[in-house]
Amino acid sequence: MSKNTLVLILAAALIILTGCLSPKQNQLEDIRTMLYESCKGIYNESLNNGTLGGLDTVQRMADKLGEKGYAVVDQDNQLNMKNSGLTEKFLGEVEEKKNAESTLIMVLNNGGYVQFNFKSKEGSVDVAATSYQWKEGELNTIYTDNYQAAAWVVTENGYLIFQKYYMPGMSGPYSHVAVRVKPLDDVYRQMNRKYINPLGYYSNNLFITDWDETDYQNLNFYDLFERFYRREFFKDYQDPNENDGLVVLQVPKTEFEGVLMKYVKVDSQVLQKKARYMADSQTYEYRPRGVFDCCPGLEIPYPEVIDCESRDDGTLVLTVNAVWPEMNTGTAFRHKVTIHPLPDGSFQYVSNHVIPSKENVKPSWYVERLTDDEWKKHKEEVQ
């Protein structure tokens, strides 16, 4: 074989190889350009007026991208998927073990985006995830990852959950992604944002245990004081980093009871029995959670209101579904929350009931506070 012949063969191979690689790179560049041109105005406007990260801004971006013909979701599944038929079609093709491709764009709260390209073959799905972020007015590609989905779950309640495999003890971007494909009534979404999501399942047991206004035995009012106080004043009663849970605070009776009684119809005498009340000073002893009894830093479920019943007594009974992407489940458990809306626009929680099921997942993320003896022992060990 002559040298010229070898050069021609190599050149032809390079042309073929370039032809194979270019469409993928071109597609990425085309989508990045589309994202830039479609949403630059919205991004700059929201950046200037301080609404970046707000649901309205995310909605506007999702609407724009949906008009371009893409399937689009938001980061927190607070909006219905745009062009969901495209994703539903692909899910059907995966189930039938057909070769197919699909693209999904996720709008992030910070104005960035993640583009997921799915490619199925014989029932398995390869995922190409590309992240885009704004910087100095330009939209830059900051991360690209390719992997075969270790889990690909289509749930009965309308979710697609897919997972990237990581070695045990490790995690990273896109380890578990959950996107709602089926639409959810916007009235239920608004109820969730008002009544349930602000407390959620983190560091309190309001929604993971059974209780009602005749029996508060299972509730931890110290946890609720923390969560209700943050909801009311948008800050912690005291920064837990200031004392690492080693100092006992004295909260005035009017303040402690006022925060709790706004959201739960509980008698002062009940609170004084459930919490440590100091009659002489008319204060409640309160110890913020510390690193030794804080909730573990794992991804926990998030709530979705999926139904509502209005009763003759003016209360609302919400059926709530706990979605837990980390466990690849669309229903970790379900519970019914009774809400009493008040004439002034506020409301109170009346009861919670976890719906029994063999499929319910134990709320392992919730950690009970240390007892007084455990706390004193820990304090002695660290001081």
DRENDO-1510 file (C-alpha; in Angstrom, 1 decimal, always signed):
<recs>
REC; n; res; u; v; w
REC; 1; MET; +0.0; +0.0; +0.0 .
REC; 2; SER; +1.5; +3.4; -1.0 .
REC; 3; LYS; +1.8; +6.3; +1.3 .
REC; 4; ASN; -0.7; +8.3; -0.7 .
REC; 5; THR; -3.2; +5.5; -0.6 .
REC; 6; LEU; -2.8; +5.4; +3.2 .
REC; 7; VAL; -3.4; +9.1; +3.5 .
REC; 8; LEU; -6.6; +8.9; +1.5 .
REC; 9; ILE; -7.9; +6.0; +3.6 .
REC; 10; LEU; -7.1; +7.9; +6.8 .
REC; 11; ALA; -8.8; +11.1; +5.4 .
REC; 12; ALA; -11.9; +9.1; +4.5 .
REC; 13; ALA; -12.0; +7.6; +7.9 .
REC; 14; LEU; -11.7; +11.0; +9.5 .
REC; 15; ILE; -14.6; +12.3; +7.4 .
REC; 16; ILE; -16.8; +9.4; +8.4 .
REC; 17; LEU; -15.8; +9.8; +12.0 .
REC; 18; THR; -16.5; +13.5; +11.9 .
REC; 19; GLY; -19.8; +12.9; +10.3 .
REC; 20; CYS; -20.7; +10.5; +13.2 .
REC; 21; LEU; -19.7; +12.9; +15.9 .
REC; 22; SER; -20.9; +16.2; +14.5 .
REC; 23; PRO; -24.7; +15.8; +14.7 .
REC; 24; LYS; -24.5; +15.2; +18.5 .
REC; 25; GLN; -22.3; +18.2; +19.0 .
REC; 26; ASN; -24.4; +20.3; +16.6 .
REC; 27; GLN; -27.5; +19.3; +18.5 .
REC; 28; LEU; -26.0; +20.4; +21.8 .
REC; 29; GLU; -25.0; +23.7; +20.3 .
REC; 30; ASP; -28.4; +24.2; +18.6 .
REC; 31; ILE; -30.2; +23.6; +21.9 .
REC; 32; ARG; -27.8; +25.9; +23.8 .
REC; 33; THR; -28.4; +28.6; +21.2 .
REC; 34; MET; -32.2; +28.0; +21.4 .
REC; 35; LEU; -32.1; +28.3; +25.2 .
REC; 36; TYR; -30.0; +31.5; +25.0 .
REC; 37; GLU; -32.2; +33.2; +22.4 .
REC; 38; SER; -35.5; +32.1; +24.0 .
REC; 39; CYS; -34.8; +33.0; +27.6 .
REC; 40; LYS; -32.1; +35.7; +27.7 .
REC; 41; GLY; -34.7; +38.5; +28.0 .
REC; 42; ILE; -36.6; +36.7; +30.8 .
REC; 43; TYR; -33.3; +35.9; +32.6 .
REC; 44; ASN; -32.0; +39.5; +32.5 .
REC; 45; GLU; -35.4; +41.0; +33.5 .
REC; 46; SER; -35.7; +38.6; +36.5 .
REC; 47; LEU; -32.1; +39.2; +37.5 .
REC; 48; ASN; -32.7; +43.0; +37.5 .
REC; 49; ASN; -36.0; +43.0; +39.4 .
REC; 50; GLY; -35.0; +40.3; +41.9 .
REC; 51; THR; -37.4; +37.6; +40.8 .
REC; 52; LEU; -34.9; +35.1; +39.6 .
REC; 53; GLY; -35.8; +31.7; +41.2 .
REC; 54; GLY; -39.4; +32.7; +41.6 .
REC; 55; LEU; -42.0; +30.3; +40.3 .
REC; 56; ASP; -43.4; +32.9; +37.9 .
REC; 57; THR; -40.0; +33.3; +36.2 .
REC; 58; VAL; -39.6; +29.5; +36.0 .
REC; 59; GLN; -43.1; +29.3; +34.5 .
REC; 60; ARG; -42.3; +31.9; +31.8 .
REC; 61; MET; -39.1; +30.1; +30.8 .
REC; 62; ALA; -40.8; +26.8; +30.7 .
REC; 63; ASP; -43.6; +28.3; +28.5 .
REC; 64; LYS; -41.1; +29.7; +26.1 .
REC; 65; LEU; -39.2; +26.5; +25.7 .
REC; 66; GLY; -42.4; +24.5; +25.4 .
REC; 67; GLU; -43.4; +26.7; +22.5 .
REC; 68; LYS; -40.2; +25.5; +20.7 .
REC; 69; GLY; -41.6; +22.0; +20.8 .
REC; 70; TYR; -39.6; +20.5; +23.7 .
REC; 71; ALA; -40.7; +18.5; +26.7 .
REC; 72; VAL; -40.0; +20.8; +29.6 .
REC; 73; VAL; -40.2; +20.5; +33.4 .
REC; 74; ASP; -39.1; +22.6; +36.4 .
REC; 75; GLN; -36.6; +21.6; +39.0 .
REC; 76; ASP; -39.0; +21.1; +41.8 .
REC; 77; ASN; -42.0; +19.6; +39.9 .
REC; 78; GLN; -44.2; +22.6; +40.8 .
REC; 79; LEU; -45.4; +23.0; +37.2 .
REC; 80; ASN; -47.0; +20.6; +34.7 .
REC; 81; MET; -44.7; +19.2; +32.1 .
REC; 82; LYS; -44.8; +21.0; +28.7 .
REC; 83; ASN; -45.4; +18.7; +25.7 .
REC; 84; SER; -45.7; +15.7; +28.0 .
REC; 85; GLY; -47.0; +13.6; +25.1 .
REC; 86; LEU; -43.4; +13.5; +23.7 .
REC; 87; THR; -42.2; +11.9; +27.0 .
REC; 88; GLU; -45.2; +9.6; +27.3 .
REC; 89; LYS; -44.5; +8.4; +23.7 .
REC; 90; PHE; -40.9; +7.6; +24.6 .
REC; 91; LEU; -41.9; +5.8; +27.8 .
REC; 92; GLY; -44.2; +3.6; +25.8 .
REC; 93; GLU; -41.4; +2.8; +23.3 .
REC; 94; VAL; -39.0; +1.9; +26.2 .
REC; 95; GLU; -41.6; -0.4; +27.6 .
REC; 96; GLU; -42.0; -2.1; +24.2 .
REC; 97; LYS; -38.2; -2.3; +24.0 .
REC; 98; LYS; -38.0; -0.3; +20.9 .
REC; 99; ASN; -35.1; +1.8; +19.8 .
REC; 100; ALA; -36.0; +5.5; +20.4 .
REC; 101; GLU; -34.7; +8.9; +21.4 .
REC; 102; SER; -36.2; +11.8; +23.4 .
REC; 103; THR; -35.1; +15.1; +24.9 .
REC; 104; LEU; -36.2; +16.7; +28.1 .
REC; 105; ILE; -35.3; +20.1; +29.3 .
REC; 106; MET; -35.3; +21.0; +33.0 .
REC; 107; VAL; -35.5; +24.7; +34.1 .
REC; 108; LEU; -33.5; +25.3; +37.3 .
REC; 109; ASN; -34.4; +27.8; +40.0 .
REC; 110; ASN; -31.2; +29.8; +39.3 .
REC; 111; GLY; -32.2; +30.3; +35.7 .
REC; 112; GLY; -30.0; +27.5; +34.4 .
REC; 113; TYR; -31.0; +24.4; +32.6 .
REC; 114; VAL; -30.3; +20.7; +32.3 .
REC; 115; GLN; -30.8; +19.0; +29.0 .
REC; 116; PHE; -31.5; +15.2; +29.3 .
REC; 117; ASN; -31.1; +13.2; +26.0 .
REC; 118; PHE; -32.5; +9.7; +26.3 .
REC; 119; LYS; -31.7; +6.9; +24.0 .
REC; 120; SER; -33.3; +3.5; +24.4 .
REC; 121; LYS; -32.3; +0.1; +23.1 .
REC; 122; GLU; -34.0; -3.2; +24.0 .
REC; 123; GLY; -35.5; -1.7; +27.2 .
REC; 124; SER; -32.4; -0.1; +28.6 .
REC; 125; VAL; -31.9; +3.7; +28.5 .
REC; 126; ASP; -28.8; +5.7; +28.0 .
REC; 127; VAL; -28.8; +9.2; +29.5 .
REC; 128; ALA; -26.8; +12.2; +28.3 .
REC; 129; ALA; -27.1; +15.1; +30.8 .
REC; 130; THR; -25.8; +18.5; +29.9 .
REC; 131; SER; -26.0; +21.5; +32.3 .
REC; 132; TYR; -26.1; +25.2; +31.2 .
REC; 133; GLN; -25.5; +28.2; +33.4 .
REC; 134; TRP; -25.6; +31.9; +32.8 .
REC; 135; LYS; -22.4; +34.0; +33.4 .
REC; 136; GLU; -21.9; +37.6; +32.4 .
REC; 137; GLY; -24.8; +37.5; +30.0 .
REC; 138; GLU; -23.7; +34.3; +28.3 .
REC; 139; LEU; -25.1; +30.8; +28.6 .
REC; 140; ASN; -22.3; +28.4; +29.1 .
REC; 141; THR; -22.1; +24.6; +29.0 .
REC; 142; ILE; -20.7; +23.6; +32.4 .
REC; 143; TYR; -21.2; +19.9; +32.7 .
REC; 144; THR; -21.8; +16.9; +30.5 .
REC; 145; ASP; -22.3; +13.3; +31.7 .
REC; 146; ASN; -23.3; +10.1; +29.9 .
REC; 147; TYR; -24.5; +7.0; +31.7 .
REC; 148; GLN; -26.8; +4.1; +31.4 .
REC; 149; ALA; -29.8; +4.5; +33.8 .
REC; 150; ALA; -29.3; +2.1; +36.7 .
REC; 151; ALA; -33.0; +2.5; +37.5 .
REC; 152; TRP; -35.8; +3.6; +35.2 .
REC; 153; VAL; -39.1; +3.7; +37.0 .
REC; 154; VAL; -42.5; +4.8; +35.7 .
REC; 155; THR; -44.7; +5.1; +38.8 .
REC; 156; GLU; -48.5; +4.7; +39.0 .
REC; 157; ASN; -48.9; +8.3; +40.2 .
REC; 158; GLY; -47.4; +9.7; +37.0 .
REC; 159; TYR; -43.7; +10.0; +37.7 .
REC; 160; LEU; -40.6; +9.1; +35.7 .
REC; 161; ILE; -37.7; +8.4; +38.1 .
REC; 162; PHE; -34.2; +7.5; +36.7 .
REC; 163; GLN; -30.9; +7.0; +38.5 .
REC; 164; LYS; -27.2; +7.1; +37.8 .
REC; 165; TYR; -25.2; +4.4; +39.6 .
REC; 166; TYR; -22.6; +5.6; +42.1 .
REC; 167; MET; -20.3; +3.4; +44.2 .
REC; 168; PRO; -21.7; +2.8; +47.7 .
REC; 169; GLY; -21.2; +5.8; +50.0 .
REC; 170; MET; -20.8; +8.1; +47.0 .
REC; 171; SER; -23.2; +10.4; +45.2 .
REC; 172; GLY; -23.1; +13.2; +42.7 .
REC; 173; PRO; -25.2; +15.0; +40.0 .
REC; 174; TYR; -28.3; +13.3; +38.7 .
REC; 175; SER; -28.0; +10.4; +41.1 .
REC; 176; HIS; -31.8; +10.3; +41.3 .
REC; 177; VAL; -34.0; +12.4; +39.1 .
REC; 178; ALA; -37.8; +12.5; +39.4 .
REC; 179; VAL; -40.0; +14.3; +36.9 .
REC; 180; ARG; -43.8; +14.4; +37.0 .
REC; 181; VAL; -45.1; +13.4; +33.5 .
REC; 182; LYS; -48.8; +13.3; +34.2 .
REC; 183; PRO; -50.4; +16.7; +35.0 .
REC; 184; LEU; -51.6; +17.7; +38.4 .
REC; 185; ASP; -54.5; +20.0; +39.2 .
REC; 186; ASP; -53.2; +23.5; +39.9 .
REC; 187; VAL; -55.6; +23.9; +42.8 .
REC; 188; TYR; -53.9; +21.0; +44.5 .
REC; 189; ARG; -50.5; +22.5; +43.8 .
REC; 190; GLN; -51.5; +25.8; +45.4 .
REC; 191; MET; -52.8; +24.0; +48.4 .
REC; 192; ASN; -49.6; +22.1; +48.7 .
REC; 193; ARG; -47.6; +25.3; +48.6 .
REC; 194; LYS; -49.7; +27.0; +51.2 .
REC; 195; TYR; -50.4; +24.2; +53.7 .
REC; 196; ILE; -48.0; +21.3; +53.3 .
REC; 197; ASN; -44.7; +22.0; +51.5 .
REC; 198; PRO; -43.5; +24.9; +53.9 .
REC; 199; LEU; -43.2; +22.3; +56.7 .
REC; 200; GLY; -42.7; +19.1; +54.6 .
REC; 201; TYR; -41.2; +16.1; +56.3 .
REC; 202; TYR; -37.9; +17.6; +57.4 .
REC; 203; SER; -37.1; +17.8; +61.1 .
REC; 204; ASN; -40.6; +17.4; +62.4 .
REC; 205; ASN; -43.2; +14.7; +62.7 .
REC; 206; LEU; -46.4; +16.6; +62.0 .
REC; 207; PHE; -47.1; +14.7; +58.8 .
REC; 208; ILE; -45.5; +11.3; +59.5 .
REC; 209; THR; -47.5; +10.3; +62.6 .
REC; 210; ASP; -51.1; +10.0; +63.6 .
REC; 211; TRP; -52.6; +12.8; +65.8 .
REC; 212; ASP; -55.6; +15.0; +66.2 .
REC; 213; GLU; -56.9; +17.8; +68.4 .
REC; 214; THR; -57.9; +15.3; +71.1 .
REC; 215; ASP; -54.5; +13.6; +71.3 .
REC; 216; TYR; -51.2; +15.4; +70.8 .
REC; 217; GLN; -49.2; +12.6; +72.4 .
REC; 218; ASN; -47.2; +11.8; +69.3 .
REC; 219; LEU; -46.2; +15.3; +68.3 .
REC; 220; ASN; -42.9; +16.9; +69.2 .
REC; 221; PHE; -43.8; +20.5; +69.9 .
REC; 222; TYR; -40.2; +21.6; +70.1 .
REC; 223; ASP; -39.8; +20.6; +66.5 .
REC; 224; LEU; -43.0; +22.4; +65.6 .
REC; 225; PHE; -41.9; +25.5; +67.4 .
REC; 226; GLU; -38.7; +25.6; +65.2 .
REC; 227; ARG; -40.6; +25.0; +62.0 .
REC; 228; PHE; -43.5; +27.3; +62.7 .
REC; 229; TYR; -41.2; +30.1; +63.9 .
REC; 230; ARG; -39.2; +29.9; +60.7 .
REC; 231; ARG; -42.4; +29.9; +58.7 .
REC; 232; GLU; -43.6; +33.0; +60.6 .
REC; 233; PHE; -40.4; +35.0; +60.8 .
REC; 234; PHE; -38.3; +33.5; +57.9 .
REC; 235; LYS; -35.4; +32.8; +60.3 .
REC; 236; ASP; -34.4; +30.4; +63.1 .
REC; 237; TYR; -35.2; +31.3; +66.7 .
REC; 238; GLN; -31.5; +31.1; +67.2 .
REC; 239; ASP; -28.8; +30.1; +64.8 .
REC; 240; PRO; -28.0; +26.5; +65.8 .
REC; 241; ASN; -24.3; +27.1; +64.9 .
REC; 242; GLU; -24.1; +29.6; +67.7 .
REC; 243; ASN; -24.2; +27.0; +70.4 .
REC; 244; ASP; -24.3; +23.7; +68.6 .
REC; 245; GLY; -27.3; +22.6; +70.7 .
REC; 246; LEU; -25.4; +22.8; +74.0 .
REC; 247; VAL; -27.2; +25.7; +75.5 .
REC; 248; VAL; -30.7; +25.7; +76.9 .
REC; 249; LEU; -32.7; +28.9; +76.0 .
REC; 250; GLN; -35.6; +30.5; +77.9 .
REC; 251; VAL; -38.4; +31.4; +75.5 .
REC; 252; PRO; -41.1; +33.7; +77.0 .
REC; 253; LYS; -44.5; +31.9; +77.4 .
REC; 254; THR; -46.3; +34.4; +75.2 .
REC; 255; GLU; -43.8; +33.8; +72.3 .
REC; 256; PHE; -43.6; +30.0; +72.6 .
REC; 257; GLU; -47.3; +29.5; +72.8 .
REC; 258; GLY; -48.1; +32.3; +70.4 .
REC; 259; VAL; -46.1; +30.6; +67.6 .
REC; 260; LEU; -47.6; +27.2; +68.2 .
REC; 261; MET; -51.2; +28.2; +68.8 .
REC; 262; LYS; -51.3; +30.1; +65.6 .
REC; 263; TYR; -51.0; +26.8; +63.6 .
REC; 264; VAL; -52.4; +24.2; +66.1 .
REC; 265; LYS; -55.4; +24.5; +68.3 .
REC; 266; VAL; -53.7; +23.4; +71.5 .
REC; 267; ASP; -54.4; +24.4; +75.1 .
REC; 268; SER; -51.7; +26.1; +77.2 .
REC; 269; GLN; -52.0; +23.4; +79.8 .
REC; 270; VAL; -51.3; +20.7; +77.2 .
REC; 271; LEU; -48.2; +22.6; +76.1 .
REC; 272; GLN; -46.9; +23.0; +79.6 .
REC; 273; LYS; -47.1; +19.2; +80.1 .
REC; 274; LYS; -45.6; +18.4; +76.7 .
REC; 275; ALA; -42.7; +20.9; +77.0 .
REC; 276; ARG; -40.6; +22.1; +80.0 .
REC; 277; TYR; -42.5; +25.1; +81.4 .
REC; 278; MET; -40.9; +27.2; +84.1 .
REC; 279; ALA; -43.8; +28.8; +86.1 .
REC; 280; ASP; -41.6; +31.2; +88.1 .
REC; 281; SER; -40.2; +32.9; +85.0 .
REC; 282; GLN; -43.2; +32.1; +82.7 .
REC; 283; THR; -40.8; +30.7; +80.1 .
REC; 284; TYR; -40.3; +27.5; +78.3 .
REC; 285; GLU; -36.9; +25.8; +78.3 .
REC; 286; TYR; -35.9; +25.2; +74.7 .
REC; 287; ARG; -32.8; +23.5; +73.3 .
REC; 288; PRO; -32.2; +23.8; +69.6 .
REC; 289; ARG; -31.2; +20.6; +67.9 .
REC; 290; GLY; -27.5; +20.1; +67.5 .
REC; 291; VAL; -25.2; +18.0; +65.3 .
REC; 292; PHE; -25.8; +15.1; +67.7 .
REC; 293; ASP; -29.5; +14.9; +67.1 .
REC; 294; CYS; -30.1; +16.7; +63.8 .
REC; 295; CYS; -31.7; +15.0; +60.9 .
REC; 296; PRO; -29.3; +13.2; +58.6 .
REC; 297; GLY; -28.2; +15.1; +55.5 .
REC; 298; LEU; -29.9; +12.8; +53.0 .
REC; 299; GLU; -32.5; +13.5; +50.4 .
REC; 300; ILE; -35.9; +13.1; +52.0 .
REC; 301; PRO; -39.4; +12.8; +50.4 .
REC; 302; TYR; -41.4; +15.8; +49.3 .
REC; 303; PRO; -45.2; +16.2; +49.6 .
REC; 304; GLU; -47.8; +16.5; +46.8 .
REC; 305; VAL; -51.4; +17.2; +47.5 .
REC; 306; ILE; -53.3; +14.9; +45.2 .
REC; 307; ASP; -56.9; +15.3; +46.4 .
REC; 308; CYS; -59.1; +17.5; +48.6 .
REC; 309; GLU; -62.4; +17.0; +50.3 .
REC; 310; SER; -64.4; +20.0; +51.6 .
REC; 311; ARG; -66.5; +19.2; +54.7 .
REC; 312; ASP; -69.6; +20.9; +56.0 .
REC; 313; ASP; -67.7; +22.1; +59.1 .
REC; 314; GLY; -65.5; +24.2; +56.9 .
REC; 315; THR; -62.4; +22.0; +57.2 .
REC; 316; LEU; -60.5; +20.6; +54.2 .
REC; 317; VAL; -59.1; +17.1; +54.2 .
REC; 318; LEU; -56.1; +16.9; +51.9 .
REC; 319; THR; -54.7; +13.6; +50.6 .
REC; 320; VAL; -51.0; +14.0; +50.4 .
REC; 321; ASN; -48.5; +11.7; +48.6 .
REC; 322; ALA; -44.9; +11.5; +49.6 .
REC; 323; VAL; -42.5; +11.3; +46.6 .
REC; 324; TRP; -39.1; +9.9; +47.4 .
REC; 325; PRO; -36.7; +10.0; +44.4 .
REC; 326; GLU; -33.8; +8.6; +46.4 .
REC; 327; MET; -35.7; +5.4; +46.9 .
REC; 328; ASN; -37.0; +5.4; +43.3 .
REC; 329; THR; -40.6; +5.5; +44.5 .
REC; 330; GLY; -43.4; +7.8; +43.7 .
REC; 331; THR; -45.3; +6.9; +46.9 .
REC; 332; ALA; -43.2; +6.4; +50.0 .
REC; 333; PHE; -46.5; +6.8; +52.0 .
REC; 334; ARG; -49.8; +8.7; +51.8 .
REC; 335; HIS; -51.5; +10.7; +54.6 .
REC; 336; LYS; -54.6; +12.7; +55.1 .
REC; 337; VAL; -54.2; +16.2; +56.6 .
REC; 338; THR; -57.2; +18.1; +58.0 .
REC; 339; ILE; -56.9; +21.9; +57.7 .
REC; 340; HIS; -59.2; +24.5; +59.2 .
REC; 341; PRO; -59.1; +27.8; +57.1 .
REC; 342; LEU; -59.9; +30.8; +59.2 .
REC; 343; PRO; -61.8; +34.0; +58.2 .
REC; 344; ASP; -58.6; +36.2; +58.4 .
REC; 345; GLY; -56.9; +34.0; +55.8 .
REC; 346; SER; -54.8; +32.0; +58.2 .
REC; 347; PHE; -55.4; +28.4; +59.1 .
REC; 348; GLN; -54.7; +25.7; +61.6 .
REC; 349; TYR; -53.8; +22.0; +61.4 .
REC; 350; VAL; -56.5; +19.8; +62.8 .
REC; 351; SER; -55.2; +16.3; +62.4 .
REC; 352; ASN; -52.9; +13.9; +60.4 .
REC; 353; HIS; -53.5; +10.3; +59.6 .
REC; 354; VAL; -51.0; +8.1; +57.8 .
REC; 355; ILE; -52.9; +5.7; +55.4 .
REC; 356; PRO; -51.9; +2.1; +56.3 .
REC; 357; SER; -50.2; +0.2; +53.5 .
REC; 358; LYS; -47.7; -2.7; +53.2 .
REC; 359; GLU; -45.8; -0.5; +50.8 .
REC; 360; ASN; -45.2; +2.4; +53.2 .
REC; 361; VAL; -41.6; +3.3; +53.7 .
REC; 362; LYS; -40.3; +3.9; +57.3 .
REC; 363; PRO; -39.5; +7.6; +57.8 .
REC; 364; SER; -35.8; +6.8; +58.6 .
REC; 365; TRP; -34.8; +10.4; +58.0 .
REC; 366; TYR; -36.6; +11.6; +61.1 .
REC; 367; VAL; -34.4; +11.5; +64.3 .
REC; 368; GLU; -35.9; +11.9; +67.8 .
REC; 369; ARG; -34.5; +14.6; +70.0 .
REC; 370; LEU; -32.1; +13.4; +72.7 .
REC; 371; THR; -33.6; +12.9; +76.1 .
REC; 372; ASP; -32.4; +15.1; +78.9 .
REC; 373; ASP; -30.1; +12.3; +80.2 .
REC; 374; GLU; -28.7; +11.7; +76.7 .
REC; 375; TRP; -28.1; +15.4; +76.2 .
REC; 376; LYS; -26.4; +15.9; +79.5 .
REC; 377; LYS; -24.1; +12.9; +78.8 .
REC; 378; HIS; -23.2; +14.3; +75.4 .
REC; 379; LYS; -22.6; +17.8; +76.8 .
REC; 380; GLU; -20.1; +16.3; +79.3 .
REC; 381; GLU; -18.3; +14.4; +76.6 .
REC; 382; VAL; -17.7; +17.4; +74.3 .
REC; 383; GLN; -16.9; +20.0; +77.0 .
</recs>
